[in-house]
Amino acid sequence: MLFVRTPILIMRLFPELIWHLGHRQKKEDKQLFLTFDDGPTTEVTPWVLDCLREHNAKGTFFCLGRNVDKYPDIYRQIVDEGHAIGNHTYSHLKGWKTPNSEYFNDIQLAGYDIDSKLFRPPYGRFSKTQIREIRKEYSIVMWDVLSQDYDRSVSPQKCLANVESNIRPGSIVVFHDSNKAKKNLYYTLPQVLEKYSGKYEFLPIVKTSA
């Protein structure tokens, strides 16, 4: 089960992972970190970039190596427009169900094209052993707010409420620049940017540690 807002207990069980960045901010700062998984895609990623540019917002794109191979020009556009990027494996493997050697090789394969020291596990699922090994090279970025834009049983209105009801200064919010999430993302992202621009600064995630 994936929670819309990550429970404090889970964050405390895995303090080596990055769940939110509020503790790094000054009290007067208000910053949000919008992240986009599974791209780049021709259908959705350019639209996301247009939305972010319109609001002078920066995001973090956790890319699949196989998609970077397919759409190198879109990947380069993400980088050139000042957004952060992260490794999301090459093949979108689920860590719990993948032998360690295969999982690590898949991450390494993605790393040939994705120049980043940020990593996010697909589905948010991997083992303690995998965490220890990955942290030797990467900062592992999770989230504290899951929009559920990918879930076709979730309405666009519910997706927006998931974000608006749970964000706080320093929140890391998960969206997906994928065709599967398109309906909910197209409804939610513009409204989040419109409502919180001027109240929050939308920033990319830089290399960091928990």
C-alpha positions as CSV (number, residue, x, y, z in Angstrom):
1,M,0.0,0.0,0.0
2,L,1.3,3.4,-0.9
3,F,0.2,6.3,1.3
4,V,-0.7,9.7,0.0
5,R,1.2,11.3,2.9
6,T,4.1,9.2,4.0
7,P,3.7,8.2,7.7
8,I,6.2,9.6,10.2
9,L,6.9,6.0,11.4
10,I,8.1,5.0,8.0
11,M,10.3,8.0,7.8
12,R,11.8,7.2,11.1
13,L,12.4,3.6,10.2
14,F,14.4,4.7,7.2
15,P,16.2,7.9,8.3
16,E,18.9,7.4,5.7
17,L,16.4,8.2,2.9
18,I,15.3,11.7,2.0
19,W,11.6,12.1,2.5
20,H,11.2,15.9,2.7
21,L,13.5,18.9,2.8
22,G,11.7,21.2,5.3
23,H,14.3,20.6,8.0
24,R,16.9,22.3,5.7
25,Q,14.9,25.5,5.4
26,K,14.9,28.7,7.4
27,K,11.7,29.3,9.2
28,E,10.7,32.1,6.8
29,D,11.4,30.1,3.7
30,K,8.6,28.3,1.8
31,Q,9.8,25.8,-0.8
32,L,8.3,22.9,-2.6
33,F,10.0,20.2,-4.6
34,L,7.9,18.8,-7.5
35,T,9.2,15.6,-8.9
36,F,8.3,13.7,-12.0
37,D,8.9,10.0,-12.5
38,D,9.2,7.6,-15.4
39,G,9.9,10.0,-18.3
40,P,10.9,11.4,-20.5
41,T,8.0,10.8,-22.8
42,T,6.9,12.6,-26.0
43,E,3.3,12.8,-24.8
44,V,3.7,14.5,-21.5
45,T,7.2,15.7,-20.6
46,P,7.2,18.7,-23.0
47,W,3.9,19.8,-21.6
48,V,5.2,19.6,-18.1
49,L,8.2,21.7,-19.1
50,D,5.9,24.3,-20.6
51,C,3.9,24.5,-17.4
52,L,6.9,24.8,-15.2
53,R,8.4,27.5,-17.5
54,E,5.2,29.5,-17.4
55,H,5.4,29.7,-13.6
56,N,9.2,30.1,-13.4
57,A,9.3,26.8,-11.5
58,K,11.9,24.2,-11.4
59,G,11.4,20.5,-10.8
60,T,13.3,17.2,-10.5
61,F,12.8,14.5,-13.1
62,F,13.6,10.9,-12.1
63,C,14.2,9.4,-15.5
64,L,14.2,5.8,-16.8
65,G,17.3,5.0,-18.8
66,R,15.3,3.3,-21.5
67,N,13.3,6.5,-22.1
68,V,16.4,8.6,-22.1
69,D,17.7,6.3,-24.8
70,K,14.5,6.8,-26.8
71,Y,14.1,10.5,-26.3
72,P,17.6,12.1,-25.8
73,D,16.4,15.5,-27.1
74,I,13.7,15.8,-24.5
75,Y,16.1,14.7,-21.8
76,R,18.5,17.4,-22.9
77,Q,15.7,19.9,-22.8
78,I,15.0,19.0,-19.2
79,V,18.7,19.6,-18.3
80,D,19.0,22.8,-20.4
81,E,16.0,24.4,-18.8
82,G,17.6,24.1,-15.4
83,H,15.7,21.2,-13.8
84,A,17.4,18.5,-11.8
85,I,17.5,14.9,-12.9
86,G,17.7,11.6,-11.1
87,N,18.3,7.9,-11.8
88,H,15.1,5.8,-11.7
89,T,16.7,2.6,-13.0
90,Y,16.9,1.6,-16.7
91,S,13.9,-0.8,-16.8
92,H,11.6,0.3,-13.9
93,L,12.5,-2.8,-11.8
94,K,10.9,-3.5,-8.5
95,G,13.7,-4.0,-6.0
96,W,11.9,-6.5,-3.8
97,K,11.4,-8.8,-6.7
98,T,14.7,-8.4,-8.4
99,P,18.1,-10.1,-7.5
100,N,20.6,-7.6,-6.2
101,S,23.1,-8.0,-9.0
102,E,20.4,-7.5,-11.7
103,Y,19.0,-4.4,-9.8
104,F,22.4,-2.8,-9.4
105,N,23.3,-3.5,-13.0
106,D,20.1,-1.9,-14.2
107,I,20.9,1.2,-12.1
108,Q,24.4,1.3,-13.5
109,L,23.1,1.0,-17.1
110,A,20.8,4.0,-16.5
111,G,23.7,5.9,-15.1
112,Y,25.6,5.8,-18.3
113,D,23.1,8.3,-19.7
114,I,21.7,10.0,-16.6
115,D,24.4,12.2,-15.1
116,S,23.1,12.5,-11.5
117,K,23.8,11.4,-8.0
118,L,20.1,11.3,-7.1
119,F,18.2,8.0,-7.1
120,R,14.6,7.0,-6.6
121,P,13.5,3.4,-6.6
122,P,10.5,2.5,-8.8
123,Y,7.4,1.8,-6.7
124,G,9.4,3.0,-3.7
125,R,10.3,-0.6,-3.0
126,F,13.7,-2.0,-2.4
127,S,15.5,-3.9,0.3
128,K,17.8,-2.8,3.1
129,T,20.7,-4.4,1.4
130,Q,19.9,-2.5,-1.8
131,I,19.6,0.7,0.2
132,R,23.1,0.2,1.7
133,E,24.7,-0.5,-1.7
134,I,23.0,2.3,-3.6
135,R,23.8,4.9,-0.9
136,K,27.5,4.4,-1.6
137,E,27.0,6.3,-4.8
138,Y,23.6,8.0,-4.7
139,S,21.4,10.2,-2.4
140,I,18.1,8.3,-2.3
141,V,15.1,10.6,-2.7
142,M,11.7,9.4,-1.6
143,W,8.7,11.7,-0.9
144,D,6.2,12.8,1.7
145,V,3.3,13.5,-0.7
146,L,2.1,11.1,-3.4
147,S,-0.3,12.7,-5.8
148,Q,-1.6,9.2,-7.1
149,D,-1.9,10.7,-10.6
150,Y,-0.9,7.3,-12.0
151,D,-4.0,5.6,-10.5
152,R,-6.8,5.6,-13.0
153,S,-9.3,4.9,-10.2
154,V,-8.4,8.3,-8.7
155,S,-10.3,11.2,-10.1
156,P,-8.6,14.4,-11.1
157,Q,-10.3,16.3,-8.3
158,K,-9.1,13.7,-5.8
159,C,-5.5,13.9,-7.2
160,L,-5.5,17.7,-6.6
161,A,-6.9,17.2,-3.1
162,N,-4.2,14.7,-2.3
163,V,-1.6,17.4,-3.0
164,E,-3.3,20.4,-1.6
165,S,-4.3,18.6,1.7
166,N,-0.8,17.3,2.5
167,I,1.9,19.7,1.3
168,R,3.9,21.7,3.8
169,P,7.1,23.7,3.5
170,G,9.8,21.4,2.2
171,S,7.5,18.7,0.8
172,I,8.7,16.4,-2.0
173,V,5.7,15.8,-4.2
174,V,5.5,12.9,-6.7
175,F,3.9,13.3,-10.1
176,H,4.5,11.2,-13.2
177,D,5.3,12.5,-16.7
178,S,3.8,9.4,-18.3
179,N,0.8,8.8,-20.5
180,K,-0.8,6.7,-17.8
181,A,-0.9,9.8,-15.5
182,K,-1.8,12.3,-18.2
183,K,-5.5,12.9,-17.2
184,N,-4.8,13.6,-13.6
185,L,-1.6,15.4,-14.2
186,Y,-3.1,17.8,-16.7
187,Y,-5.8,18.7,-14.2
188,T,-3.6,18.9,-11.1
189,L,-0.2,20.4,-12.0
190,P,-1.4,23.7,-13.5
191,Q,-3.7,24.3,-10.4
192,V,-0.9,23.6,-8.0
193,L,1.5,25.9,-9.8
194,E,-1.1,28.6,-10.0
195,K,-2.3,28.4,-6.4
196,Y,1.2,28.2,-4.8
197,S,3.3,30.4,-7.0
198,G,4.2,33.4,-5.0
199,K,3.5,31.6,-1.8
200,Y,6.2,28.9,-2.3
201,E,9.3,28.7,-4.4
202,F,9.4,25.6,-6.6
203,L,13.0,24.3,-6.6
204,P,15.0,21.4,-8.0
205,I,16.5,18.9,-5.6
206,V,20.3,19.2,-5.5
207,K,22.7,16.4,-4.4
208,T,22.1,16.0,-0.7
209,S,22.0,13.4,2.0
210,A,19.4,12.4,4.6
